[in-house]
């Protein structure tokens, strides 16, 4: 991934919560922007980790 992505601008294109938008890739992983509303169902991936960058609000 060589080009910069404005995460605020990318998230502006998301109208429905929990519907991720792929904005790039890194080491064969998809980089996604998603809007979350209400409760998030936590889950586990046995073969990889997930990273959450919160731009507004908080995850609890």
Backbone torsions as a table, in degrees:
resi	resn	phi	psi	omega
1	UNK	NA	113.0	-175.5
2	UNK	-106.2	-16.7	-176.0
3	UNK	-102.8	149.8	179.7
4	UNK	-75.3	148.3	177.9
5	UNK	-124.7	127.1	175.2
6	UNK	-84.6	108.5	-174.8
7	UNK	-67.4	-33.6	176.0
8	UNK	-64.1	-44.0	179.2
9	UNK	-66.3	-40.0	179.0
10	UNK	-64.0	-42.6	-178.5
11	UNK	-69.0	-22.0	178.0
12	UNK	-65.4	-20.2	179.7
13	UNK	-86.2	-2.8	-178.0
14	UNK	-97.2	118.6	-178.7
15	UNK	-101.1	-22.8	-173.7
16	UNK	-118.0	127.8	177.0
17	UNK	-60.8	150.3	176.1
18	UNK	66.9	20.1	175.0
19	UNK	-117.3	93.2	-173.1
20	UNK	-67.1	150.6	175.2
21	UNK	-115.5	121.6	179.2
22	UNK	-76.4	123.3	-177.8
23	UNK	-111.0	-4.5	179.2
24	UNK	170.9	-175.8	176.2
25	UNK	-136.2	154.9	177.5
26	UNK	-149.7	118.1	-179.6
27	UNK	51.4	47.5	179.2
28	UNK	67.5	13.5	175.5
29	UNK	-107.2	142.7	176.4
30	UNK	-80.4	134.5	172.9
31	UNK	-100.6	119.1	-173.2
32	UNK	-124.2	147.7	172.3
33	UNK	-110.5	135.5	-179.5
34	UNK	-145.2	145.9	172.1
35	UNK	-99.4	137.1	-178.9
36	UNK	-118.8	138.7	177.2
37	UNK	-135.1	132.7	180.0
38	UNK	76.1	-148.0	-176.6
39	UNK	-84.4	141.8	177.6
40	UNK	-105.1	130.2	178.5
41	UNK	-80.6	106.7	179.8
42	UNK	-70.1	141.1	-179.8
43	UNK	-143.9	174.3	-174.1
44	UNK	-128.7	141.8	172.8
45	UNK	-114.6	117.1	-176.2
46	UNK	-68.4	-26.1	-173.1
47	UNK	-106.5	4.3	-178.3
48	UNK	-159.1	168.6	176.0
49	UNK	-109.1	162.9	173.7
50	UNK	-119.5	151.2	179.6
51	UNK	-124.3	131.4	177.7
52	UNK	-118.6	123.2	173.3
53	UNK	-110.9	112.3	-176.6
54	UNK	-91.3	118.9	-179.6
55	UNK	-90.9	-26.6	-180.0
56	UNK	-154.0	137.9	-178.8
57	UNK	86.5	-154.7	-180.0
58	UNK	-155.8	155.1	172.7
59	UNK	-102.9	131.9	178.3
60	UNK	-130.1	NA	NA
